[in-house]
Amino acid sequence: MFWYQQPPGNGLKLIVSSSTWSHNSYEDGYSEAKFEVTRQNTDYSLMTIKNVTPQDEATYFCAASDR
């Protein structure tokens, strides 16, 4: 599962990738302290944005892959 952020007027930025068999892998500039991802099974993932500020304004997407 992949979580992306798209700020207004900008392209997609990968925040984190997660899998059921390994720890979440955060991209530079993003952390679990701000973007907490839980993954209960292969079909469900939840991202919680903590301490939201105006700089967090964006559209957020998740994408799944079976590979």
C-alpha positions as CSV (number, residue, x, y, z in Angstrom):
1,M,0.0,0.0,0.0
2,F,1.3,3.4,-0.9
3,W,0.2,6.8,0.5
4,Y,0.7,10.0,-1.6
5,Q,0.2,13.7,-1.0
6,Q,-0.7,16.2,-3.7
7,P,-0.4,19.8,-2.5
8,P,-2.5,22.4,-4.5
9,G,-0.8,23.0,-7.9
10,N,1.9,20.4,-7.4
11,G,2.5,16.8,-8.4
12,L,2.1,13.6,-6.3
13,K,4.7,13.0,-3.5
14,L,5.1,9.6,-2.0
15,I,4.7,9.7,1.8
16,V,5.1,6.1,2.8
17,S,4.8,2.6,1.6
18,S,3.6,-0.2,3.8
19,S,3.3,-3.9,3.6
20,T,1.9,-6.6,5.9
21,W,5.4,-8.2,6.2
22,S,7.7,-5.3,6.9
23,H,7.8,-1.9,8.7
24,N,6.5,1.2,7.0
25,S,9.0,2.9,4.8
26,Y,8.8,6.7,4.9
27,E,10.2,9.0,2.3
28,D,12.6,11.9,3.2
29,G,10.7,14.7,4.9
30,Y,7.9,12.5,6.2
31,S,7.7,10.6,9.5
32,E,5.5,8.3,11.5
33,A,5.3,11.1,14.1
34,K,3.2,13.1,11.6
35,F,1.7,10.5,9.2
36,E,0.8,7.4,11.2
37,V,-0.1,4.4,9.0
38,T,-1.8,1.3,10.3
39,R,-2.3,-1.8,8.2
40,Q,-4.5,-4.5,9.7
41,N,-4.5,-6.8,6.7
42,T,-3.9,-6.8,2.9
43,D,-7.2,-5.0,2.2
44,Y,-7.2,-2.3,4.8
45,S,-4.9,0.6,5.5
46,L,-5.5,3.9,7.5
47,M,-3.3,7.0,7.5
48,T,-3.8,9.5,10.3
49,I,-2.3,13.0,10.0
50,K,-1.4,14.3,13.4
51,N,-1.3,17.9,14.5
52,V,-2.7,19.2,11.3
53,T,-1.5,22.6,10.1
54,P,-2.4,24.8,7.0
55,Q,0.8,23.4,5.4
56,D,-0.9,19.9,5.3
57,E,-3.5,21.1,2.9
58,A,-3.5,18.6,0.0
59,T,-5.3,15.8,-1.6
60,Y,-4.2,12.5,-0.2
61,F,-4.3,9.2,-2.2
62,C,-3.7,5.6,-1.4
63,A,-2.7,3.0,-4.0
64,A,-2.5,-0.7,-3.7
65,S,-0.4,-3.3,-5.5
66,D,-0.6,-7.1,-5.4
67,R,3.2,-7.3,-6.1
